[in-house]
Amino acid sequence: RCENCIKGWYTSCLNYGNVAKGHRAKGLTCDGGFAEYAANHVNTLYRLPDNLTFEQACMVTTAASPLWAIDLMGGYLAGETVLVQGPGPIGLLAVQLCKALGAERVILSGTRDERLSVGRKLGADVLVNVRRESLPRRVAEITGGKGADSVLECAGGPTSMQEALESVKRGGRIGVVAWYAGPVEVDMNLAVRSNVRIYAARGEGGMNSGRSLALMSAGKLDADAIITHHFALDQVHDAFRTYVDRVGNALKVIMYV
């Protein structure tokens, strides 16, 4: 194992791309996700608690991604105002994680009212549609001009990171979970001038899959509210079309293999 894997940073494995036995990565150097059966090392597996379904378990790694960011940011949100950008599956689970970890107030921003309304049901205290309002200005109003203590950037829009920097307080933290369609322009002087700490989190590193599984089993995370569509394996093309085109306000699309 590489030094990153030994530390639990297996989503930053230095052996990615190595096709030798022992280094193969599902979906990267060998087939994986759509197989009816897959061979995995016992060290990569978690036992599914009796009170969780396989459908709910599909959301464990989705929750573990923002949890990894929170972990990197220090793991403490108690009493904080947290801005979550992007009401997709990751952002909606991030809202619940922030609440479960003691955040006093969670602001959820996005562009689709129907997704924002789901966030309200899952615990978001304030909703901001960035098509109608300036996010930094609205956050300043909510926080008395201070800014959010922490930001979880789960949107990945062309201006999302800039909005995060303009919305976080001086000395605040930004966890970047989103993937972007291409390079984005950001004024890094804002980060340096205000001592903003930025943490990028790829996937569910740091053993956070087990932690998110425990939180879900304890009833702290509602996966069912985010799973909107179900497909059989022979409907794979319909499943992808539904997901990519967001047919029927699709959030998380489950396919049975």
MARVO-332665 format. One record per residue (C-alpha): residue in one letter; x, y, z. Coordinates in steps of 0.25 Angstrom, whole numbers, padded with zeros to 4 digits, always signed. Example, Ala and Ser with C-alpha at 12.3 -4.5 7.8 and 13.67 -1.06 7.14 Angstrom:
% residues 2
A+0049-0018+0031;S+0055-0004+0029;
% end
This chain:
% residues 257
R+0000+0000+0000;C+0005+0014-0003;E+0006+0024+0009;N-0007+0031+0005;C-0015+0018+0007;I-0008+0015+0020;K-0013+0028+0025;G-0027+0025+0020;W-0026+0035+0008;Y-0029+0024-0001;T-0036+0033-0011;S-0023+0039-0013;C-0016+0026-0015;L-0002+0028-0022;N-0004+0015-0030;Y-0017+0019-0037;G-0015+0014-0052;N-0006+0002-0048;V-0013-0010-0054;A-0004-0020-0046;K-0011-0029-0037;G-0014-0023-0023;H-0015-0009-0029;R-0027-0010-0038;A-0038+0001-0036;K-0052-0003-0039;G-0057+0006-0051;L-0043+0011-0054;T-0034+0000-0058;C-0044-0011-0057;D-0059-0013-0058;G-0068-0011-0046;G-0081-0003-0043;F-0090-0010-0053;A-0086-0024-0050;E-0096-0034-0043;Y-0084-0039-0035;A-0071-0033-0031;A-0059-0038-0024;N-0054-0029-0013;H-0043-0029-0003;V-0049-0031+0011;N-0042-0018+0016;T-0051-0010+0006;L-0064-0016+0011;Y-0074-0011+0022;R-0085-0020+0028;L-0099-0014+0025;P-0107-0012+0037;D-0120-0020+0038;N-0128-0007+0039;L-0123-0002+0025;T-0127-0006+0011;F-0118-0008+0000;E-0124+0004-0007;Q-0121+0013+0005;A-0107+0007+0005;C-0105+0013-0009;M-0104+0026-0002;V-0093+0023+0008;T-0082+0028-0001;T-0090+0040-0006;A-0091+0044+0009;A-0077+0041+0012;S-0071+0051+0002;P-0076+0063+0009;L-0073+0056+0022;W-0059+0055+0017;A-0058+0070+0015;I-0064+0073+0029;D-0053+0063+0034;L-0042+0071+0027;M-0048+0084+0032;G-0046+0080+0046;G-0059+0072+0048;Y-0066+0082+0057;L-0078+0090+0053;A-0085+0092+0066;G-0091+0105+0068;E-0087+0110+0054;T-0094+0116+0042;V-0091+0107+0030;L-0093+0110+0015;V-0096+0098+0007;Q-0095+0101-0008;G-0103+0092-0018;P-0115+0084-0014;G-0111+0071-0022;P-0110+0058-0014;I-0097+0062-0008;G-0101+0075-0004;L-0115+0070+0002;L-0107+0060+0010;A-0097+0071+0014;V-0109+0079+0020;Q-0113+0067+0028;L-0098+0064+0033;C-0097+0079+0037;K-0109+0078+0046;A-0105+0064+0051;L-0091+0070+0055;G-0098+0082+0063;A-0098+0093+0053;E-0107+0104+0058;R-0111+0109+0044;V-0110+0103+0031;I-0112+0112+0018;L-0114+0104+0005;S-0112+0111-0008;G-0116+0106-0022;T-0123+0109-0035;R-0135+0100-0035;D-0146+0103-0025;E-0151+0088-0025;R-0138+0084-0020;L-0137+0095-0010;S-0150+0091-0005;V-0145+0077-0002;G-0133+0083+0006;R-0143+0090+0014;K-0150+0077+0018;L-0136+0071+0021;G-0132+0082+0031;A-0128+0095+0023;D-0131+0107+0031;V-0130+0117+0020;L-0131+0115+0005;V-0125+0124-0006;N-0128+0123-0020;V-0115+0129-0027;R-0123+0132-0039;R-0131+0143-0032;E-0122+0147-0021;S-0107+0150-0019;L-0102+0139-0010;P-0091+0147-0003;R-0100+0158+0000;R-0111+0149+0005;V-0101+0142+0014;A-0096+0155+0019;E-0110+0159+0023;I-0113+0146+0030;T-0100+0147+0038;G-0099+0161+0042;G-0088+0164+0032;K-0079+0154+0037;G-0080+0143+0027;A-0082+0128+0028;D-0073+0121+0038;S-0071+0109+0028;V-0075+0106+0014;L-0077+0093+0007;E-0076+0095-0008;C-0084+0084-0014;A-0089+0092-0027;G-0078+0092-0037;G-0083+0104-0044;P-0074+0114-0052;T-0076+0124-0041;S-0078+0115-0029;M-0064+0116-0023;Q-0063+0131-0024;E-0077+0132-0017;A-0071+0123-0006;L-0059+0132-0004;E-0069+0144-0004;S-0078+0138+0006;V-0069+0132+0016;K-0064+0140+0028;R-0050+0144+0031;G-0042+0132+0036;G-0053+0123+0031;R-0053+0109+0024;I-0057+0104+0011;G-0058+0090+0008;V-0058+0087-0007;V-0066+0074-0011;A-0071+0078-0025;W-0065+0075-0038;Y-0065+0085-0049;A-0067+0085-0064;G-0054+0092-0067;P-0045+0102-0061;V-0051+0113-0052;E-0047+0127-0050;V-0045+0131-0035;D-0039+0143-0028;M-0029+0136-0018;N-0026+0149-0012;L-0039+0148-0004;A-0034+0135+0002;V-0020+0140+0005;R-0025+0154+0010;S-0035+0147+0019;N-0027+0135+0024;V-0038+0126+0018;R-0034+0111+0019;I-0038+0103+0007;Y-0039+0088+0007;A-0042+0079-0005;A-0048+0066-0003;R-0049+0055-0014;G-0058+0044-0011;E-0060+0037+0002;G-0046+0037+0008;G-0042+0036+0023;M-0051+0024+0026;N-0063+0033+0025;S-0071+0022+0018;G-0072+0015+0031;R-0076+0027+0039;S-0087+0031+0029;L-0092+0017+0030;A-0093+0018+0045;L-0100+0032+0044;M-0110+0026+0034;S-0112+0014+0043;A-0115+0023+0055;G-0125+0031+0047;K-0117+0044+0045;L-0118+0043+0030;D-0130+0041+0021;A-0126+0034+0008;D-0140+0031+0004;A-0143+0046+0001;I-0132+0047-0009;I-0134+0034-0017;T-0144+0038-0027;H-0144+0028-0038;H-0141+0013-0039;F-0138+0005-0052;A-0135-0010-0056;L-0121-0013-0062;D-0127-0015-0076;Q-0132+0000-0074;V-0118+0005-0073;H-0120+0015-0084;D-0133+0021-0079;A-0126+0022-0065;F-0114+0030-0071;R-0124+0039-0079;T-0132+0041-0066;Y-0120+0045-0058;V-0113+0054-0068;D-0125+0061-0073;R-0131+0062-0059;V-0144+0056-0064;G-0155+0057-0054;N-0146+0065-0045;A-0137+0053-0043;L-0127+0054-0031;K-0121+0040-0029;V-0124+0029-0039;I-0123+0015-0034;M-0121+0003-0044;Y-0123-0011-0039;V-0113-0021-0044;
% end
